[in-house]
């Protein structure tokens, strides 16, 4: 079953999209409470399917990074305690998960949040990240790449036309 997993800025944890209301989204917490609440347009809501991690070459979708963590941990909770781990321990662990990660742009807080999210998803029984986490419709990462490529092609055509004149 595909589902949209959301992160809401300013609210702890992860949420599952349940329904859409007139002015808000109805979300359910993925923790033990399963509390439902509205998330309004003023909240910064991000689908996990739209998030990517920086690497030295190109950005890797979060779903693939989570799948790498699952494979490393054999489907169990993370072996690193993100609250107590030193920066060196976090870097060593994340190098096992994503060897080509960008050491300049990925902060310790990003790695901690990733481990926290992974643990939440595992406790909620979501382990098949590629299948379970559906990308949101609209302006997701792939759409932005396609738009950027289209803009680059248009700019090249304009440059060629002005060069001919």
DSSP file (Angstrom, degrees, kcal/mol; ACC not computed):
  #  RESIDUE AA STRUCTURE BP1 BP2  ACC     N-H-->O    O-->H-N    N-H-->O    O-->H-N    TCO  KAPPA ALPHA  PHI   PSI    X-CA   Y-CA   Z-CA
    1    1 A X              0   0    0      0, 0.0     2,-0.2     0, 0.0   130,-0.0   0.000 360.0 360.0 360.0 122.2    0.0    0.0    0.0
    2    2 A X        +     0   0    0    131,-0.1     2,-0.3     2,-0.0   131,-0.2  -0.564 360.0 173.5 -78.9 142.1    1.5    3.3   -1.1
    3    3 A X  B     -a  133   0A   0    129,-3.3   131,-2.0    -2,-0.2     2,-0.7  -0.987  33.0-119.1-146.4 155.7    1.3    6.1    1.4
    4    4 A X        -     0   0    0     13,-0.3    13,-2.6    -2,-0.3     2,-0.5  -0.863  25.3-160.3 -99.9 116.9    2.6    9.7    1.7
    5    5 A X  E     -B   16   0B   0     -2,-0.7    43,-2.6   129,-0.2    44,-0.4  -0.838  14.6-164.7 -97.9 130.4    4.9   10.2    4.7
    6    6 A X  E     -BC  15  47B   0      9,-4.1     9,-2.7    -2,-0.5     2,-0.4  -0.852  19.8-153.0-120.1 149.5    5.3   13.8    5.7
    7    7 A X  E     - C   0  46B   0     39,-3.0    39,-2.7    -2,-0.3     2,-0.5  -0.980  16.5-156.8-113.5 132.9    7.6   15.9    7.9
    8    8 A X  E >   - C   0  45B   0      5,-0.5     3,-2.1    -2,-0.4    37,-0.2  -0.952  20.9-120.1-116.1 121.2    6.1   19.0    9.3
    9    9 A X  T 3  S+     0   0    0     35,-2.9    35,-0.3    -2,-0.5     3,-0.1  -0.323  97.6  18.1 -60.9 132.4    8.4   21.8   10.3
   10   10 A X  T 3  S+     0   0    0      1,-0.2     2,-0.4    33,-0.1    -1,-0.3   0.343 107.9  93.3  89.4  -6.5    8.2   22.6   14.0
   11   11 A X  S <  S-     0   0    0     -3,-2.1    -3,-0.4     2,-0.1    -1,-0.2  -0.971  75.6-122.1-120.8 134.1    6.5   19.3   14.9
   12   12 A X        +     0   0    0     -2,-0.4     2,-0.0    -3,-0.1    -4,-0.0  -0.356  68.3   9.5 -73.3 152.4    8.4   16.3   16.1
   13   13 A X  S    S-     0   0    0     16,-0.1    -5,-0.5    17,-0.1     2,-0.3  -0.248  88.5 -63.6  86.0-169.3    8.2   13.0   14.3
   14   14 A X        -     0   0    0     -7,-0.1    16,-2.3   103,-0.1     2,-0.3  -0.836  40.5-151.7-121.3 158.4    6.7   11.9   11.0
   15   15 A X  E     -BD   6  29B   0     -9,-2.7    -9,-4.1    -2,-0.3     2,-0.5  -0.956   9.6-136.4-135.3 149.5    3.1   11.9    9.8
   16   16 A X  E     -BD   5  28B   0     12,-2.9    12,-2.4    -2,-0.3     2,-0.4  -0.896  29.2-118.5-104.6 132.9    1.1    9.9    7.3
   17   17 A X  E     + D   0  27B   0    -13,-2.6   -13,-0.3    -2,-0.5    10,-0.2  -0.584  38.6 168.8 -71.3 122.7   -1.3   11.7    5.0
   18   18 A X  E     -     0   0B   0      8,-3.0     2,-0.3    -2,-0.4     9,-0.2   0.829  57.0 -25.8-101.4 -47.1   -4.8   10.5    5.8
   19   19 A X  E     - D   0  26B   0      7,-1.6     7,-3.1     2,-0.0     2,-0.5  -0.954  55.4-110.7-159.8 171.4   -7.1   12.9    4.0
   20   20 A X  E     - D   0  25B   0     -2,-0.3     5,-0.2     5,-0.2     2,-0.2  -0.967  27.9-168.6-116.8 131.2   -7.4   16.4    2.5
   21   21 A X        -     0   0    0      3,-2.9     5,-0.0    -2,-0.5    -2,-0.0  -0.449  42.2 -89.0-103.6-176.9   -9.8   18.9    4.1
   22   22 A X  S    S+     0   0    0      1,-0.2    -1,-0.0    -2,-0.2     3,-0.0   0.949 121.4  10.1 -60.6 -52.2  -10.8   22.3    2.6
   23   23 A X  S    S+     0   0    0      2,-0.0    18,-0.8    17,-0.0     2,-0.3   0.266 130.9  27.9-112.7  10.0   -8.0   24.4    4.1
   24   24 A X  E    S- E   0  40B   0     16,-0.2    -3,-2.9    17,-0.1     2,-0.4  -0.933  71.7-106.1-156.8 175.0   -5.7   21.7    5.5
   25   25 A X  E     -DE  20  39B   0     14,-2.6    14,-2.9    -2,-0.3     2,-0.6  -0.913  28.8-132.8-109.0 142.9   -4.4   18.1    5.3
   26   26 A X  E     -DE  19  38B   0     -7,-3.1    -8,-3.0    -2,-0.4    -7,-1.6  -0.876  33.4-177.9 -95.9 119.9   -5.4   15.5    7.9
   27   27 A X  E     -DE  17  37B   0     10,-2.8    10,-2.4    -2,-0.6     2,-0.4  -0.851  19.3-147.5-121.0 155.0   -2.3   13.7    9.1
   28   28 A X  E     -DE  16  36B   0    -12,-2.4   -12,-2.9    -2,-0.3     8,-0.2  -0.982  25.4-117.2-122.8 130.7   -1.7   10.9   11.5
   29   29 A X  E     -D   15   0B   0      6,-2.5   -14,-0.2    -2,-0.4     5,-0.1  -0.367  12.2-143.4 -64.7 141.5    1.4   10.6   13.7
   30   30 A X  S    S+     0   0    0    -16,-2.3    -1,-0.1     4,-0.1   -15,-0.1   0.298  73.6  92.8 -89.4  10.0    3.5    7.6   13.0
   31   31 A X  S >  S-     0   0    0    -17,-0.3     3,-0.6     4,-0.1    89,-0.0  -0.130 102.0 -79.6 -88.1-167.6    4.3    7.2   16.7
   32   32 A X  T 3  S+     0   0    0      1,-0.2    -1,-0.0     2,-0.1    -2,-0.0   0.729 124.9  61.0 -67.7 -22.5    2.5    5.1   19.3
   33   33 A X  T 3  S-     0   0    0      2,-0.1    -1,-0.2     1,-0.1     3,-0.1   0.835  79.2-158.6 -76.0 -31.8   -0.3    7.6   19.7
   34   34 A X    <   +     0   0    0     -3,-0.6     2,-0.2     1,-0.2    -4,-0.1   0.821  27.1 178.7  53.1  33.0   -1.5    7.6   16.1
   35   35 A X        -     0   0    0     -7,-0.1    -6,-2.5     1,-0.1     2,-0.4  -0.447  19.2-143.6 -69.4 133.2   -3.0   11.0   16.9
   36   36 A X  E     +E   28   0B   0     -8,-0.2     2,-0.3    -2,-0.2    -8,-0.2  -0.786  29.8 155.8 -98.5 142.3   -4.7   12.7   13.9
   37   37 A X  E     -E   27   0B   0    -10,-2.4   -10,-2.8    -2,-0.4     2,-0.3  -0.983  41.6 -97.2-157.1 161.5   -4.6   16.4   13.5
   38   38 A X  E     -E   26   0B   0     -2,-0.3     2,-0.5   -12,-0.2   -12,-0.2  -0.608  24.1-156.4 -83.7 146.5   -4.9   19.0   10.7
   39   39 A X  E     -E   25   0B   0    -14,-2.9   -14,-2.6    -2,-0.3     2,-0.1  -0.988  19.7-151.0-119.8 119.1   -1.8   20.5    9.0
   40   40 A X  E >   -E   24   0B   0     -2,-0.5     3,-1.5   -16,-0.2   -16,-0.2  -0.340  27.4-104.3 -91.2 168.0   -2.5   23.9    7.5
   41   41 A X  T 3  S+     0   0    0    -18,-0.8     4,-0.2     1,-0.3    -1,-0.1   0.724 118.2  62.8 -62.3 -23.0   -1.0   25.7    4.5
   42   42 A X  T 3  S+     0   0    0      2,-0.1    -1,-0.3     0, 0.0     2,-0.2   0.694  87.2  88.0 -77.5 -17.9    1.0   27.9    6.9
   43   43 A X  S <  S-     0   0    0     -3,-1.5     2,-1.1     1,-0.1   -33,-0.1  -0.562  88.3-119.1 -76.3 143.2    2.9   24.8    8.2
   44   44 A X        -     0   0    0    -35,-0.3   -35,-2.9    -2,-0.2     2,-0.5  -0.753  40.7-176.1 -84.0 104.7    6.0   23.8    6.2
   45   45 A X  E     -C    8   0B   0     -2,-1.1     2,-0.4   -37,-0.2   -37,-0.2  -0.891   5.9-179.0-108.7 128.8    5.0   20.3    5.1
   46   46 A X  E     -C    7   0B   0    -39,-2.7   -39,-3.0    -2,-0.5     2,-0.3  -0.993  23.0-134.5-131.0 131.7    7.4   18.2    3.1
   47   47 A X  E >   -C    6   0B   0     -2,-0.4     3,-1.7   -41,-0.2     4,-0.3  -0.640  17.3-133.8 -78.5 138.8    6.9   14.7    1.7
   48   48 A X  G >  S+     0   0    0    -43,-2.6     3,-1.2    -2,-0.3    14,-0.3   0.796 106.4  65.3 -63.0 -26.1    9.9   12.4    2.4
   49   49 A X  G 3  S+     0   0    0    -44,-0.4    -1,-0.3    85,-0.3    92,-0.2   0.684  99.0  53.5 -68.6 -16.6    9.6   11.3   -1.2
   50   50 A X  G <  S+     0   0    0     -3,-1.7     2,-0.3    90,-0.1    -1,-0.2   0.437  91.6  93.2 -95.7  -1.5   10.7   14.9   -2.2
   51   51 A X    <   -     0   0    0     -3,-1.2    11,-2.8    -4,-0.3     2,-0.3  -0.722  51.5-177.1 -97.6 142.4   13.8   15.0    0.0
   52   52 A X  E     -F   61   0C   0     -2,-0.3     2,-0.4     9,-0.3     9,-0.2  -0.951  21.8-126.1-134.0 155.8   17.2   14.0   -1.3
   53   53 A X  E     -F   60   0C   0      7,-3.0     7,-2.4    -2,-0.3     2,-0.2  -0.826  30.1-112.8-102.4 141.3   20.7   13.7    0.3
   54   54 A X        +     0   0    0     -2,-0.4    48,-1.7     5,-0.2     2,-0.3  -0.505  39.7 173.7 -72.4 135.8   23.7   15.6   -1.1
   55   55 A X  B     -G  101   0D   0     46,-0.3    46,-0.3    -2,-0.2     4,-0.1  -0.815  47.1-100.6-130.2 175.8   26.5   13.5   -2.6
   56   56 A X  S    S+     0   0    0     44,-2.6    45,-0.1    -2,-0.3     3,-0.1   0.780 117.7  25.7 -68.4 -26.6   29.7   14.3   -4.4
   57   57 A X  S    S-     0   0    0      1,-0.4     2,-0.3    43,-0.3    44,-0.0   0.832 129.0 -20.2-102.0 -79.3   28.0   13.5   -7.8
   58   58 A X  S    S-     0   0    0     -4,-0.1    -1,-0.4    -5,-0.0    -2,-0.1  -0.926  75.6 -85.2-133.3 160.2   24.2   13.9   -7.8
   59   59 A X        -     0   0    0     -2,-0.3     2,-0.5    -5,-0.1    -5,-0.2  -0.346  38.0-142.9 -66.5 141.5   21.6   14.0   -5.1
   60   60 A X  E     -F   53   0C   0     -7,-2.4    -7,-3.0    -2,-0.0     5,-0.1  -0.915  23.0-112.0-107.5 127.2   20.2   10.6   -3.9
   61   61 A X  E >>  -F   52   0C   0     -2,-0.5     4,-1.5    -9,-0.2     3,-0.9  -0.247  23.8-121.8 -57.1 144.0   16.5   10.4   -3.1
   62   62 A X  H 3> S+     0   0    0    -11,-2.8     4,-2.8   -14,-0.3     5,-0.2   0.815 109.8  64.7 -58.2 -32.4   15.8    9.8    0.6
   63   63 A X  H 3> S+     0   0    0    -12,-0.3     4,-1.9     1,-0.2    -1,-0.3   0.890 103.6  46.6 -59.7 -39.4   14.0    6.6   -0.1
   64   64 A X  H <> S+     0   0    0     -3,-0.9     4,-2.2     2,-0.2    -1,-0.2   0.878 111.4  50.9 -70.6 -37.7   17.2    5.0   -1.5
   65   65 A X  H  X S+     0   0    0     -4,-1.5     4,-2.1     2,-0.2    -2,-0.2   0.922 111.3  48.2 -65.2 -43.3   19.2    6.2    1.5
   66   66 A X  H  X S+     0   0    0     -4,-2.8     4,-2.5     1,-0.2    -2,-0.2   0.878 110.0  52.4 -63.8 -37.5   16.6    4.7    3.9
   67   67 A X  H  X S+     0   0    0     -4,-1.9     4,-2.4    -5,-0.2    -1,-0.2   0.888 107.7  51.8 -65.4 -38.0   16.7    1.5    1.9
   68   68 A X  H  X S+     0   0    0     -4,-2.2     4,-2.3     2,-0.2    -2,-0.2   0.902 110.1  49.2 -62.7 -40.4   20.5    1.4    2.3
   69   69 A X  H  X S+     0   0    0     -4,-2.1     4,-2.8     2,-0.2    -2,-0.2   0.917 109.9  51.3 -63.9 -43.0   20.1    1.9    6.1
   70   70 A X  H  X>S+     0   0    0     -4,-2.5     5,-2.3     1,-0.2     4,-0.8   0.914 111.4  47.2 -60.5 -43.1   17.6   -0.9    6.1
   71   71 A X  H  <5S+     0   0    0     -4,-2.4     3,-0.3     3,-0.2    -1,-0.2   0.894 113.6  48.0 -66.3 -39.5   20.0   -3.2    4.3
   72   72 A X  H  <5S+     0   0    0     -4,-2.3    -2,-0.2     1,-0.2    -1,-0.2   0.904 119.3  38.5 -65.7 -42.3   22.8   -2.3    6.6
   73   73 A X  H ><5S-     0   0    0     -4,-2.8     3,-1.2    -5,-0.2    -1,-0.2   0.433 108.1-123.5 -89.8  -0.4   20.8   -2.8    9.7
   74   74 A X  T 3<5S-     0   0    0     -4,-0.8    -3,-0.2    -3,-0.3    -4,-0.1   0.863  71.9 -53.1  58.2  39.0   19.0   -5.9    8.3
   75   75 A X  T 3 <S+     0   0    0     -5,-2.3    -1,-0.2     1,-0.3     2,-0.2   0.501 113.9 113.9  80.1   4.5   15.5   -4.3    8.9
   76   76 A X  S <  S-     0   0    0     -3,-1.2    -1,-0.3    -6,-0.3    -3,-0.1  -0.496  77.0 -73.5-100.9 173.9   16.1   -3.5   12.6
   77   77 A X        -     0   0    0     -2,-0.2    -1,-0.2     1,-0.1    42,-0.1  -0.200  69.2 -75.0 -62.3 158.6   16.4   -0.1   14.3
   78   78 A X        -     0   0    0     37,-0.3    -1,-0.1     1,-0.1     4,-0.1  -0.235  31.3-141.7 -59.8 141.2   19.6    1.9   13.8
   79   79 A X  S    S+     0   0    0     -3,-0.1     2,-0.5     2,-0.1    -1,-0.1   0.585  83.1  77.3 -79.9 -10.3   22.6    0.6   15.7
   80   80 A X  S    S-     0   0    0     10,-0.0     2,-1.0     5,-0.0    -2,-0.1  -0.866  79.1-135.8-103.3 132.3   23.7    4.2   16.4
   81   81 A X    >>  -     0   0    0     -2,-0.5     4,-1.8     1,-0.2     3,-0.8  -0.774  15.5-160.4 -84.4 105.9   22.0    6.3   19.1
   82   82 A X  T 34 S+     0   0    0     -2,-1.0    -1,-0.2     1,-0.2    30,-0.1   0.748  86.2  56.2 -63.4 -23.7   21.6    9.6   17.3
   83   83 A X  T 34 S+     0   0    0      1,-0.2    -1,-0.2    -3,-0.1    -2,-0.0   0.838 119.3  28.2 -75.7 -32.9   21.2   11.5   20.6
   84   84 A X  T <4 S+     0   0    0     -3,-0.8    -2,-0.2     2,-0.1    -1,-0.2   0.531  92.0 114.0-107.2  -8.5   24.5   10.3   22.1
   85   85 A X     <  -     0   0    0     -4,-1.8     2,-0.1     1,-0.1    27,-0.0  -0.361  61.9-128.2 -70.9 142.0   26.7    9.7   19.1
   86   86 A X     >  -     0   0    0      1,-0.1     4,-2.4    -2,-0.1     5,-0.2  -0.427  29.0-105.5 -78.9 161.6   29.7   12.0   18.5
   87   87 A X  H  > S+     0   0    0      1,-0.2     4,-2.5     2,-0.2     5,-0.2   0.882 122.7  53.6 -55.9 -38.3   30.1   13.7   15.1
   88   88 A X  H  > S+     0   0    0      2,-0.2     4,-2.3     1,-0.2    -1,-0.2   0.906 108.9  48.2 -64.1 -41.0   32.9   11.2   14.3
   89   89 A X  H  > S+     0   0    0      2,-0.2     4,-2.5     1,-0.2    -2,-0.2   0.898 111.6  50.4 -65.3 -40.3   30.6    8.3   15.0
   90   90 A X  H  X S+     0   0    0     -4,-2.4     4,-2.8     2,-0.2     5,-0.2   0.924 111.8  47.4 -62.4 -44.7   27.8    9.8   12.9
   91   91 A X  H  X S+     0   0    0     -4,-2.5     4,-1.9     2,-0.2    -2,-0.2   0.904 112.3  49.4 -64.7 -41.6   30.2   10.4   10.0
   92   92 A X  H  X S+     0   0    0     -4,-2.3     4,-1.0     2,-0.2    -1,-0.2   0.925 114.1  45.7 -62.8 -44.9   31.5    6.8   10.2
   93   93 A X  H >X S+     0   0    0     -4,-2.5     4,-1.5     1,-0.2     3,-0.7   0.933 113.1  48.8 -63.8 -46.5   28.0    5.4   10.3
   94   94 A X  H 3X S+     0   0    0     -4,-2.8     4,-3.3     1,-0.3    -1,-0.2   0.805 103.9  60.7 -68.5 -27.8   26.7    7.5    7.4
   95   95 A X  H 3< S+     0   0    0     -4,-1.9    -1,-0.3     1,-0.2    -2,-0.2   0.815 104.8  49.8 -66.4 -29.2   29.8    6.6    5.3
   96   96 A X  H << S+     0   0    0     -4,-1.0     3,-0.3    -3,-0.7    -2,-0.2   0.864 115.6  43.0 -72.4 -36.9   28.6    3.0    5.6
   97   97 A X  H  < S+     0   0    0     -4,-1.5     2,-0.3     1,-0.3    -2,-0.2   0.934 136.4   9.1 -74.3 -47.9   25.1    4.0    4.5
   98   98 A X    ><  -     0   0    0     -4,-3.3     3,-1.7     1,-0.1    -1,-0.3  -0.783  67.7-173.0-138.5  88.2   26.0    6.4    1.7
   99   99 A X  T 3  S+     0   0    0     -2,-0.3    -1,-0.1    -3,-0.3    -3,-0.1   0.798  83.0  50.5 -57.6 -33.5   29.7    6.2    0.9
  100  100 A X  T 3  S+     0   0    0      2,-0.1   -44,-2.6   -45,-0.0   -43,-0.3   0.127  78.6 143.6 -94.6  22.9   29.8    9.2   -1.6
  101  101 A X  B <   -G   55   0D   0     -3,-1.7     2,-0.8   -46,-0.3   -46,-0.3  -0.251  59.5-107.0 -65.1 150.6   27.9   11.7    0.7
  102  102 A X     >  -     0   0    0    -48,-1.7     4,-2.1     1,-0.2   -48,-0.1  -0.691  26.4-164.2 -83.2 109.1   29.0   15.3    0.5
  103  103 A X  T  4 S+     0   0    0     -2,-0.8    -1,-0.2     1,-0.2    -2,-0.1   0.720  86.0  52.0 -67.9 -21.7   30.9   16.0    3.8
  104  104 A X  T  4 S+     0   0    0      1,-0.1    -1,-0.2     3,-0.0    -2,-0.0   0.877 117.6  32.0 -82.5 -39.2   30.6   19.8    3.2
  105  105 A X  T  4 S+     0   0    0     -3,-0.1     2,-0.7     2,-0.1    -2,-0.2   0.727 101.5  79.2 -95.7 -23.0   26.9   20.1    2.7
  106  106 A X  S  < S-     0   0    0     -4,-2.1     2,-0.1   -52,-0.1    -1,-0.0  -0.787  70.4-157.1 -90.1 117.9   25.5   17.3    4.9
  107  107 A X     >  -     0   0    0     -2,-0.7     4,-1.6     1,-0.1     3,-0.4  -0.451  29.1-110.2 -90.6 163.3   25.5   18.5    8.5
  108  108 A X  H  > S+     0   0    0      1,-0.2     4,-2.5     2,-0.2     5,-0.2   0.875 119.8  58.0 -58.0 -37.8   25.5   16.4   11.7
  109  109 A X  H  > S+     0   0    0      1,-0.2     4,-2.3     2,-0.2    -1,-0.2   0.845 102.7  53.7 -63.9 -33.2   21.9   17.5   12.3
  110  110 A X  H  > S+     0   0    0     -3,-0.4     4,-2.4     2,-0.2    -1,-0.2   0.920 109.7  47.1 -65.4 -43.2   20.9   16.0    8.9
  111  111 A X  H  X S+     0   0    0     -4,-1.6     4,-2.4     2,-0.2    -2,-0.2   0.908 112.3  50.2 -65.8 -41.6   22.4   12.6    9.8
  112  112 A X  H  X S+     0   0    0     -4,-2.5     4,-2.5     2,-0.2    -1,-0.2   0.926 111.6  47.9 -61.6 -44.8   20.7   12.7   13.2
  113  113 A X  H  X S+     0   0    0     -4,-2.3     4,-2.9     1,-0.2     5,-0.2   0.900 110.3  52.5 -64.3 -40.4   17.3   13.5   11.7
  114  114 A X  H  X S+     0   0    0     -4,-2.4     4,-2.5     2,-0.2    -1,-0.2   0.925 111.1  46.1 -61.1 -45.4   17.8   10.8    9.1
  115  115 A X  H  X S+     0   0    0     -4,-2.4     4,-2.4     2,-0.2   -37,-0.3   0.904 113.1  50.4 -64.3 -41.2   18.5    8.2   11.8
  116  116 A X  H  X S+     0   0    0     -4,-2.5     4,-2.2     2,-0.2    -2,-0.2   0.934 112.1  46.8 -61.7 -46.9   15.5    9.4   13.9
  117  117 A X  H  X S+     0   0    0     -4,-2.9     4,-2.6     1,-0.2    -2,-0.2   0.904 110.3  53.3 -62.6 -41.8   13.2    9.2   10.8
  118  118 A X  H  X S+     0   0    0     -4,-2.5     4,-2.5     1,-0.2    -1,-0.2   0.937 109.5  48.2 -58.7 -47.2   14.5    5.7   10.0
  119  119 A X  H  X S+     0   0    0     -4,-2.4     4,-2.4     1,-0.2    -1,-0.2   0.892 111.0  51.0 -61.7 -40.4   13.8    4.5   13.5
  120  120 A X  H  X S+     0   0    0     -4,-2.2     4,-1.7     2,-0.2    -1,-0.2   0.930 111.8  47.1 -62.1 -45.5   10.3    6.0   13.4
  121  121 A X  H  <>S+     0   0    0     -4,-2.6     5,-2.6     2,-0.2     4,-0.3   0.903 112.0  49.6 -64.9 -41.6    9.5    4.3   10.1
  122  122 A X  H ><5S+     0   0    0     -4,-2.5     3,-1.3     1,-0.2    -1,-0.2   0.917 111.0  49.3 -63.9 -43.3   10.9    0.9   11.3
  123  123 A X  H 3<5S+     0   0    0     -4,-2.4    -1,-0.2     1,-0.3    -2,-0.2   0.824 108.4  54.6 -65.0 -30.0    8.8    1.1   14.5
  124  124 A X  T 3<5S-     0   0    0     -4,-1.7    -1,-0.3    -5,-0.2    -2,-0.2   0.481 120.3-110.9 -81.8  -2.1    5.7    2.0   12.4
  125  125 A X  T < 5S+     0   0    0     -3,-1.3     2,-0.8    -4,-0.3    -3,-0.2   0.629  74.3 135.7  84.9  13.0    6.3   -1.2   10.3
  126  126 A X      < +     0   0    0     -5,-2.6    -1,-0.2    -6,-0.2    -2,-0.2  -0.847  10.5 139.2 -97.5 107.7    7.3    0.6    7.1
  127  127 A X        +     0   0    0     -2,-0.8     2,-1.4     1,-0.1     3,-0.2   0.595  50.9  75.7-123.4 -20.2   10.3   -1.2    5.8
  128  128 A X     >  +     0   0    0      1,-0.2     4,-3.3     2,-0.1     3,-0.4  -0.663  58.1 171.9 -94.7  81.1    9.8   -1.3    2.0
  129  129 A X  H  >  +     0   0    0     -2,-1.4     4,-1.5     1,-0.2    -1,-0.2   0.824  69.9  55.4 -65.4 -35.0   10.7    2.3    1.4
  130  130 A X  H  4 S+     0   0    0     -3,-0.2    -1,-0.2     1,-0.2    -2,-0.1   0.881 120.9  30.0 -66.7 -36.3   10.7    2.2   -2.4
  131  131 A X  H  4 S+     0   0    0     -3,-0.4    -2,-0.2     1,-0.1    -1,-0.2   0.867 120.9  49.0 -88.0 -41.2    7.2    0.8   -2.5
  132  132 A X  H  < S+     0   0    0     -4,-3.3  -129,-3.3  -130,-0.2     2,-1.0   0.867  98.4  67.4 -72.7 -38.2    5.6    2.3    0.6
  133  133 A X  B  < S-a    3   0A   0     -4,-1.5     2,-0.3    -5,-0.3  -129,-0.2  -0.730  72.0-161.6 -94.2 103.0    6.6    6.0    0.2
  134  134 A X        -     0   0    0   -131,-2.0   -85,-0.3    -2,-1.0  -129,-0.2  -0.613  21.2-115.9 -83.7 136.8    4.8    7.4   -2.8
  135  135 A X        -     0   0    0     -2,-0.3     2,-0.1   -86,-0.1    -1,-0.1  -0.412  34.3-112.6 -66.5 147.4    6.1   10.6   -4.4
  136  136 A X        -     0   0    0      1,-0.1     2,-0.2    -2,-0.1     4,-0.2  -0.447  31.9-106.6 -77.3 155.6    3.8   13.6   -4.1
  137  137 A X  S    S+     0   0    0     -2,-0.1     2,-0.4     2,-0.1    -1,-0.1  -0.512  82.2  18.7 -79.1 150.5    2.2   14.9   -7.3
  138  138 A X  S    S+     0   0    0     -2,-0.2     2,-2.4     1,-0.1     5,-0.2  -0.783 115.4  22.2 101.7-134.3    3.4   18.3   -8.6
  139  139 A X  S    S+     0   0    0     -2,-0.4     2,-0.1     4,-0.1    -2,-0.1  -0.361  80.1 142.6 -80.4  64.3    6.7   20.0   -7.8
  140  140 A X     >  -     0   0    0     -2,-2.4     4,-2.2    -4,-0.2     5,-0.2  -0.350  68.5 -85.3 -93.5-177.0    8.8   17.1   -6.7
  141  141 A X  H  > S+     0   0    0      1,-0.2     4,-2.2     2,-0.2     5,-0.2   0.893 126.5  49.9 -57.5 -46.1   12.5   16.5   -7.3
  142  142 A X  H  > S+     0   0    0      1,-0.2     4,-2.3     2,-0.2    -1,-0.2   0.898 110.2  50.6 -63.5 -40.4   12.0   14.9  -10.7
  143  143 A X  H  > S+     0   0    0     -5,-0.2     4,-2.5     1,-0.2    -1,-0.2   0.909 109.5  51.1 -62.6 -41.4    9.7   17.6  -12.0
  144  144 A X  H  X S+     0   0    0     -4,-2.2     4,-2.4     1,-0.2    -1,-0.2   0.889 109.4  50.5 -64.8 -38.4   12.3   20.3  -10.9
  145  145 A X  H  X S+     0   0    0     -4,-2.2     4,-2.5     2,-0.2    -1,-0.2   0.926 111.5  48.1 -63.3 -44.1   15.1   18.4  -12.7
  146  146 A X  H  X S+     0   0    0     -4,-2.3     4,-2.3     2,-0.2    -2,-0.2   0.912 112.5  48.1 -64.0 -42.8   12.9   18.3  -15.9
  147  147 A X  H  X S+     0   0    0     -4,-2.5     4,-2.4     2,-0.2    -1,-0.2   0.909 111.7  50.3 -63.5 -42.5   12.0   22.0  -15.7
  148  148 A X  H  X S+     0   0    0     -4,-2.4     4,-2.2     1,-0.2    -2,-0.2   0.918 110.9  48.8 -62.4 -43.8   15.7   22.9  -15.1
  149  149 A X  H  X S+     0   0    0     -4,-2.5     4,-2.0     1,-0.2    -1,-0.2   0.896 110.9  50.7 -63.1 -40.3   16.7   20.8  -18.1
  150  150 A X  H  X S+     0   0    0     -4,-2.3     4,-2.2     1,-0.2    -2,-0.2   0.900 110.0  50.1 -64.0 -41.1   14.0   22.5  -20.3
  151  151 A X  H  X S+     0   0    0     -4,-2.4     4,-2.4     1,-0.2    -2,-0.2   0.895 109.2  51.6 -63.8 -40.2   15.2   25.9  -19.2
  152  152 A X  H  X S+     0   0    0     -4,-2.2     4,-2.1     2,-0.2    -1,-0.2   0.897 109.5  49.8 -63.9 -40.0   18.8   25.1  -20.1
  153  153 A X  H  X S+     0   0    0     -4,-2.0     4,-2.1     2,-0.2    -2,-0.2   0.912 111.1  49.3 -64.6 -42.9   17.7   23.9  -23.6
  154  154 A X  H  X S+     0   0    0     -4,-2.2     4,-2.3     1,-0.2    -2,-0.2   0.901 110.5  50.3 -62.8 -41.4   15.8   27.1  -24.1
  155  155 A X  H  X S+     0   0    0     -4,-2.4     4,-2.4     1,-0.2    -1,-0.2   0.889 109.4  51.3 -65.0 -38.5   18.7   29.2  -23.0
  156  156 A X  H  X S+     0   0    0     -4,-2.1     4,-2.2     2,-0.2    -1,-0.2   0.905 109.8  49.8 -64.0 -41.6   21.0   27.3  -25.4
  157  157 A X  H  X S+     0   0    0     -4,-2.1     4,-2.2     2,-0.2    -2,-0.2   0.913 111.4  48.7 -63.5 -42.8   18.6   28.0  -28.3
  158  158 A X  H  X S+     0   0    0     -4,-2.3     4,-2.4     1,-0.2     5,-0.2   0.913 110.4  51.3 -62.9 -42.2   18.5   31.7  -27.5
  159  159 A X  H  X S+     0   0    0     -4,-2.4     4,-1.7     1,-0.2    -1,-0.2   0.895 110.2  49.2 -62.7 -40.1   22.3   31.9  -27.3
  160  160 A X  H  X S+     0   0    0     -4,-2.2     4,-1.5     2,-0.2    -1,-0.2   0.891 110.6  50.6 -66.1 -39.8   22.6   30.2  -30.7
  161  161 A X  H  X S+     0   0    0     -4,-2.2     4,-1.1     1,-0.2    -2,-0.2   0.914 112.3  46.1 -64.7 -43.3   20.0   32.6  -32.3
  162  162 A X  H  < S+     0   0    0     -4,-2.4    -1,-0.2     1,-0.2    -2,-0.2   0.817 110.0  54.9 -69.9 -29.9   21.8   35.7  -30.9
  163  163 A X  H  < S+     0   0    0     -4,-1.7    -1,-0.2    -5,-0.2    -2,-0.2   0.824 105.0  53.5 -71.1 -32.0   25.2   34.2  -32.1
  164  164 A X  H  <        0   0    0     -4,-1.5    -1,-0.2     1,-0.2    -2,-0.2   0.796 360.0 360.0 -71.6 -28.6   23.8   33.9  -35.6
  165  165 A X     <        0   0    0     -4,-1.1    -1,-0.2    -5,-0.1    -2,-0.2   0.469 360.0 360.0 -79.0 360.0   22.8   37.6  -35.8
